[in-house]
Amino acid sequence: MLPSDHDRLKTNIAETIRNFHTLQEAVSNLAQMLNIQAPSDVHEREKFHKTAQRVVNAPNLRGVDLKSDGWIERREDLADLLDAGSQL
């Protein structure tokens, strides 16, 4: 390894460490916002990623009356609709 390679490698490692700490902080902040535990291993990171993706892809429920009795009264219709959607 040449001295110039060593300096470049040292710079890249320092940048990677900074990026890693930034990522850790972002994951911790997101976990707090979602009220879940930050992942500590590979399996938990995959679960965390899937959870975050579900949040990103979730429909905007602003303006929807989630306390309406209609959700209970039309439970079967909703179940059929969800079942049909999952088969697409």
C-alpha positions in Angstrom: 0.0 0.0 0.0 1.3 3.4 -1.0 1.4 6.3 1.4 -1.2 8.1 -0.7 -3.5 5.1 -0.5 -3.1 5.1 3.2 -4.3 8.7 3.5 -7.2 8.1 1.2 -8.2 5.0 3.1 -8.0 6.8 6.4 -10.3 9.6 5.0 -12.8 7.0 3.7 -12.9 5.2 7.0 -13.5 8.4 8.9 -16.3 9.4 6.5 -17.8 5.9 6.8 -17.8 6.1 10.6 -19.5 9.5 10.5 -22.2 8.2 8.1 -22.7 5.1 10.3 -23.3 7.4 13.4 -25.7 9.5 11.4 -27.6 6.4 10.3 -27.7 5.1 13.9 -29.1 8.4 15.1 -31.8 8.4 12.3 -32.8 4.8 13.1 -33.0 5.7 16.8 -35.2 8.8 16.1 -37.5 6.8 13.8 -37.8 4.0 16.3 -38.9 6.6 18.9 -41.4 8.2 16.5 -42.9 4.7 15.8 -42.8 3.8 19.5 -40.8 0.7 18.8 -37.3 -0.5 19.9 -34.4 0.3 17.6 -33.0 -2.9 16.0 -29.9 -4.5 17.5 -29.2 -7.3 15.1 -29.7 -8.3 11.4 -33.0 -10.0 12.0 -34.4 -7.0 13.9 -33.1 -4.6 11.2 -35.0 -6.5 8.6 -38.2 -6.3 10.7 -37.5 -2.6 11.3 -37.1 -2.0 7.6 -40.4 -3.8 6.8 -42.2 -1.8 9.5 -40.8 1.5 8.1 -41.8 0.5 4.6 -45.3 -0.2 5.7 -45.5 3.2 7.3 -44.2 4.9 4.2 -46.7 3.0 2.0 -49.7 3.4 4.3 -52.6 5.4 3.0 -53.2 8.9 4.4 -56.0 8.6 6.9 -56.4 12.3 7.5 -60.1 13.1 7.4 -61.2 9.5 7.9 -63.5 9.0 10.9 -61.8 5.9 12.4 -64.2 6.0 15.4 -67.2 5.5 13.2 -69.5 2.5 13.9 -69.5 1.8 10.2 -66.1 0.0 10.5 -67.8 -2.5 12.8 -71.2 -2.6 11.1 -69.6 -3.3 7.7 -66.8 -5.6 9.0 -67.7 -8.4 6.5 -67.6 -6.0 3.5 -64.3 -4.7 4.6 -62.9 -8.2 5.1 -64.1 -9.1 1.5 -62.5 -6.0 0.1 -59.2 -6.6 1.8 -59.2 -10.2 0.7 -59.9 -9.2 -2.9 -57.1 -6.6 -2.7 -54.6 -9.1 -1.4 -55.3 -11.4 -4.3 -54.2 -8.7 -6.9 
